[in-house]
Amino acid sequence: MGHSDNNFLQVIAKNFDVLALPLVTLVYPLYASIKAIETRSITDDQQWLTYWVLYSMITLFELTFAKVLEVLAIWPYAKLILSCWLVLPHFNGAAHVYRYYVRPFYMNPQMPQLPLLPQMPQMPGTSHMWYVPRKNIFSKRDDVLYAAERYMEEHGTEEFQRLITKADREARSRRSGNHMIFDDDYRY
């Protein structure tokens, strides 16, 4: 009897990822998502909506790179650890991803402020791009005046005036010196 018990424990240990992964990635998040729907808190809604978006991205990643991931024996365990970090309330990893990656990008798509990436220093003579033309020019009105109106709505007229004054000062200094403008002068 002791030998068969030992075999059963070995099977469980060898297939731990297969047994735990559905519980961590589907069963508990489904339960917590239903629970979050019933509360008035925005925090748990963000946690679970972000989790499901990230879960979808992980699934798409797995489908795309299935042949490569079959070779990597560590992938199921890495996925289990990542899923635990995203799901478990102690870590709230999905909320962390939302707060520090998704929200900054969504709030300012031209210049995401990602905490793990080093911030590029502002070089003299460069400016942030505040007008990025749309690809489909026929869908909506998209010209410089509309972009300026949108910028003033988002940042205020004082900030827009400061931006114009700064651009004017930079243009005058370029004209007075021997300075050429290249694409590298602007950070996108």
Secondary structure as the mmCIF struct_conf table of DSSP 4:
data_model
#
loop_
_struct_conf.conf_type_id
_struct_conf.id
_struct_conf.beg_label_comp_id
_struct_conf.beg_label_asym_id
_struct_conf.beg_label_seq_id
_struct_conf.end_label_comp_id
_struct_conf.end_label_asym_id
_struct_conf.end_label_seq_id
HELX_RH_AL_P HELX_RH_AL_P1 GLY A 2 LYS A 14
TURN_TY1_P TURN_TY1_P1 ASN A 15 ASN A 15
HELX_RH_AL_P HELX_RH_AL_P2 PHE A 16 PRO A 22
HELX_RH_PI_P HELX_RH_PI_P1 LEU A 23 VAL A 27
HELX_RH_AL_P HELX_RH_AL_P3 TYR A 28 ILE A 37
TURN_TY1_P TURN_TY1_P2 GLU A 38 GLU A 38
BEND BEND1 THR A 39 THR A 39
HELX_RH_AL_P HELX_RH_AL_P4 ILE A 42 THR A 64
TURN_TY1_P TURN_TY1_P3 PHE A 65 PHE A 65
HELX_RH_AL_P HELX_RH_AL_P5 ALA A 66 VAL A 71
TURN_TY1_P TURN_TY1_P4 ALA A 73 ILE A 74
HELX_RH_AL_P HELX_RH_AL_P6 TRP A 75 VAL A 87
TURN_TY1_P TURN_TY1_P5 PRO A 89 PHE A 91
HELX_RH_AL_P HELX_RH_AL_P7 GLY A 93 VAL A 97
HELX_RH_PI_P HELX_RH_PI_P2 TYR A 98 VAL A 102
HELX_RH_AL_P HELX_RH_AL_P8 ARG A 103 MET A 107
TURN_TY1_P TURN_TY1_P6 PRO A 109 GLN A 110
BEND BEND2 MET A 111 MET A 111
TURN_TY1_P TURN_TY1_P7 PRO A 115 LEU A 116
BEND BEND3 LEU A 117 LEU A 117
HELX_LH_PP_P HELX_LH_PP_P1 PRO A 118 PRO A 121
TURN_TY1_P TURN_TY1_P8 PRO A 124 GLY A 125
STRN STRN1 SER A 127 HIS A 128
BEND BEND4 LYS A 135 LYS A 135
TURN_TY1_P TURN_TY1_P9 ILE A 137 SER A 139
BEND BEND5 LYS A 140 LYS A 140
BEND BEND6 ASP A 143 ASP A 143
HELX_RH_AL_P HELX_RH_AL_P9 VAL A 144 HIS A 155
HELX_RH_AL_P HELX_RH_AL_P10 THR A 157 SER A 176
TURN_TY1_P TURN_TY1_P10 GLY A 177 ASN A 178
HELX_RH_3T_P HELX_RH_3T_P1 ASP A 183 ASP A 185
STRN STRN2 TYR A 186 ARG A 187
#
